[in-house]
Amino acid sequence: MAAIRAAAIQAIMKLRISDARLGSLSKLGYRNARDQSRHQRRAFRSLITIGLICCTIALGLAPAEAQLRGHGGPIRALAISANGATALSGSFDTSAIRWSLRRNTAEQVLRFHEGAVNAVAILTDGRAVTAGEDARIALWTPGKQEPDRVLEGHQGPIVALAVSPDGATLASASWDRTIRLWPLAGGVPQVLEGHQQNVNGVTFTPDGTVVASVGYDATLHIWPLYRRGSPLVVPLPSPLNAVAVGPDSDIIAAGADGKVYFLSSAGNERDALQASPTPITSLAISRDGEFIAAASIGGSVAIIDRRTHTLARSLVGPGPPVWSVAFLPDNRTLLTGGTDRMIRRWDSTTGEPIDIVASGGSEDLLAAYVGDPGAQVFRACVACHTLKPDEGYRAGPTLHGIFGRRIASLAGYSFSEALKHLDIVWTPVTLAKLFEIGPATYTPGTKMPEQRIGAAEDRDALVKFLERATK
């Protein structure tokens, strides 16, 4: 057993190295460096699978108390099979994992994408679908180590997927401001254009005749699929991050203002509920249509009575943010995924946790900074950046030793080409400026998510925290 345990540890250490190599490819652009990395990916996949199996054996994990070494980054997306036996998760660590919910074990690690896996789906025939920052969609048959098909056409990160009720069409939403409808039997996708900013969510109505989409442009688009004409465009008060449709075709949209908006199938706004003081990141509806789960950047999940548009209860997890939610077919069990790299199971009728489905490490990297206001601001950055030299890279480079370092100069990390031509040295002043005006403006060409810190005192607290924590 000691030999197995040692082999498991070695496999995981190699896995972390390969993750850093593969994750860094996204910083080179969506398609350059793809060819030379494919042979590496194939070799690493076998190692990853062996490492996962060895760790399960070596650590003696019992299915009823499964705390598996799964994702190495925040859980960005979740999907549940129709029979409730399988879950699929996507992560900032560039991987997806297929889980058995009956045995509480990982069945397969799927590695293909050159960036974060932002969206996942499970088809009616059991195949998995993954989509990511690299603007590609992969379709996987259970047990196979390579995708059956790769769908390409989007020009920006894909952040949401939806499968039509008849299982014939896959919808994808992208930051290239389009939705694409892919015939799963093959053929050219239909492109839906009209959003003026990133498209963040997409879904079908129960009869499959309409697609609803939402975006950063603060609009809901209702697209009729079987008659000519422009979509119905419904403006709402806030940028929108997610959309869902109930069994009666009523539409629910989630706002960056923390509100959940209720609309009729014709786009008439009926009500709005302040579900969170922070932006809503993800929505799920129980299959009987009774409840909505709304996850937030703040770390809580609001359980909403869909009929009365009232807050039934809140689920409070280990910390912000919660990126993904999904109901099981029993209409009460809810899975959540977040920054702590864990998939958690909840009883949505009581608000109590049931058990841990799978763990990718529960340690809080900021536990030593309790009470530090700058550390609280930095929690939004933990998904992509580490602070210490032995913590390695995530989606972004480590921040250890950042002050005094020239932009895009850290050895071993592949930065966007545009950043290498910028004349910026990181100081308290330049770092504060980055978050005052936003990465897209201050560092054009970056793949860093757009985010600003409006309050000067919050920017100052973050900079002072980083001066202490990155030495």
C-alpha positions, 0 to 999 in steps of 0.5 A, spaced: 500 500 500 505 504 501 508 503 494 501 505 491 500 511 495 507 513 493 505 512 486 499 516 487 502 522 489 507 522 484 502 521 479 498 527 482 504 532 482 505 530 474 498 532 473 499 538 476 505 540 472 501 538 466 495 542 468 499 548 468 502 547 461 495 545 458 492 551 461 497 556 459 495 555 452 489 559 452 493 565 453 496 564 446 489 565 443 484 560 441 488 556 436 495 558 435 500 552 439 494 547 438 497 542 433 504 542 437 500 541 444 495 535 442 500 529 442 502 532 449 495 532 451 494 525 449 500 522 453 497 526 459 490 524 459 493 516 460 497 519 466 491 523 469 486 517 469 492 513 472 493 518 477 486 519 479 485 511 480 491 510 484 489 516 489 482 513 490 485 506 492 491 509 496 487 514 500 482 508 501 476 513 500 469 509 501 463 511 496 459 514 502 464 519 504 467 520 497 472 526 498 476 525 491 482 528 488 478 531 483 478 538 480 484 543 481 480 549 480 473 552 481 467 548 479 464 552 473 459 548 470 454 542 472 449 538 468 445 532 471 443 526 467 436 525 466 436 519 470 440 522 476 445 517 476 451 521 472 453 528 473 458 532 469 462 538 471 467 543 468 472 547 471 477 553 470 482 547 471 481 546 463 478 539 465 471 536 465 469 530 470 464 525 469 461 522 476 457 516 478 452 519 483 450 512 485 457 510 487 460 518 489 466 516 485 469 519 478 468 515 472 472 519 467 477 525 466 475 529 460 481 533 457 481 537 451 480 544 452 485 549 452 482 553 457 477 553 462 471 549 461 465 554 462 459 549 460 457 542 460 451 538 458 449 531 457 445 528 451 439 524 451 444 518 449 449 519 455 454 522 451 457 528 454 458 535 451 464 540 454 465 547 451 470 552 453 474 558 453 478 556 447 471 557 443 470 549 441 465 544 443 467 537 444 462 531 444 464 525 448 462 517 448 463 514 455 469 511 456 473 514 450 479 518 451 478 523 445 472 527 443 467 523 438 466 530 434 469 537 435 464 543 433 468 549 431 465 556 429 465 561 435 470 566 435 470 567 443 469 563 449 463 559 450 459 560 456 453 556 456 450 550 453 443 547 452 440 541 449 433 541 445 427 537 448 428 532 442 435 531 443 436 533 436 440 540 437 445 543 441 445 551 443 451 554 445 452 562 447 458 565 446 462 572 448 463 573 440 455 575 441 452 570 438 448 563 439 449 557 435 444 552 434 448 545 432 444 539 429 447 533 432 446 529 426 451 533 423 450 539 418 451 547 418 449 550 425 444 556 425 447 563 427 443 567 431 446 574 431 443 580 435 446 581 442 450 587 442 455 584 448 457 578 450 451 572 450 451 569 457 446 564 457 441 560 452 435 555 453 430 552 449 422 552 451 419 545 453 416 545 446 423 546 442 420 552 438 423 558 441 430 559 444 431 564 449 438 568 450 441 573 455 447 577 455 451 583 458 447 588 454 442 587 459 437 584 454 433 578 453 432 575 446 426 571 444 428 567 438 422 563 434 425 557 430 420 555 425 417 562 423 421 568 419 422 574 423 426 578 428 427 576 435 423 579 440 428 583 444 426 585 451 431 590 455 432 589 463 435 593 468 441 590 469 446 586 465 444 578 465 448 572 467 443 566 466 436 564 463 432 558 464 425 556 462 419 553 466 415 547 464 409 553 462 414 556 458 415 562 463 422 565 463 427 567 468 433 571 468 438 572 472 442 579 473 448 582 475 444 586 480 442 580 484 435 580 482 431 574 478 427 577 473 420 573 472 417 574 465 412 571 460 413 567 454 411 573 450 417 577 454 412 581 459 416 582 465 411 580 471 416 581 477 423 581 480 426 578 486 432 581 490 435 574 491 442 576 493 446 583 494 451 580 489 451 578 482 447 572 480 452 567 476 447 561 475 440 558 475 437 552 475 429 549 475 427 543 479 424 538 474 417 539 477 418 547 476 416 548 483 423 551 485 429 555 482 436 555 485 440 562 484 447 561 485 451 568 487 458 571 487 457 572 494 457 564 496 449 563 497 444 560 493 437 562 493 431 557 493 425 561 490 418 559 490 417 559 482 409 560 483 409 565 488 416 569 486 418 569 493 425 567 497 423 560 500 430 559 503 438 560 502 443 555 502 450 558 505 456 554 503 464 555 505 465 561 501 464 565 495 463 565 489 458 559 487 459 558 480 454 553 478 447 549 480 443 543 478 437 539 481 437 532 481 430 529 478 428 528 485 426 535 485 429 536 492 437 534 491 441 540 489 448 540 487 453 546 487 460 548 485 464 553 487 471 556 488 473 551 493 473 546 488 468 542 491 461 539 488 456 539 494 450 536 495 444 539 499 437 538 501 433 544 497 427 543 502 431 544 508 437 548 506 441 543 509 448 540 506 447 532 505 454 530 504 460 531 500 459 528 493 466 530 491 472 534 493 478 537 489 481 540 496 477 544 501 483 548 504 482 555 504 488 559 501 486 565 505 484 562 512 491 566 514 488 573 513 481 572 516 479 580 518 483 583 512 479 587 508 484 586 502 483 579 503 476 579 502 476 583 495 481 578 493 477 572 494 474 574 487 481 573 484 482 566 488 479 562 482 485 564 477 491 566 481 495 563 487 499 567 492 505 563 494 511 560 489 509 553 491 502 553 489 503 554 482 499 557 476 491 556 475 488 559 469 492 565 471 499 566 473 501 566 480 502 573 483 508 571 488 513 577 487 509 581 482 511 588 485 517 590 481 516 585 475 514 587 468 508 585 465 508 578 461 515 576 464 514 571 468 518 565 466 514 558 465 507 562 463 504 563 456 501 570 456 497 573 451 502 576 445 499 583 446 501 583 453 508 582 451 508 589 448 506 593 453 510 597 457 508 596 464 511 594 471 507 592 476 507 597 482 501 599 487 500 604 482 499 600 476 495 595 479 490 599 482 489 603 475 488 596 472 482 595 477 480 602 476 479 602 469 479 595 467 483 590 464 480 590 457 482 598 457 489 598 461 491 591 458 488 591 451 489 584 448 488 580 455 484 574 456 483 576 464 475 577 465 473 584 465 472 586 472 473 593 476 473 595 483 469 602 483 471 604 490 478 607 492 478 604 499 477 597 496 482 598 491 487 600 496 485 595 501 487 589 495 494 593 493 496 593 501 494 586 502 498 583 495 504 587 498 504 583 504 501 576 501 506 576 495 512 577 498 
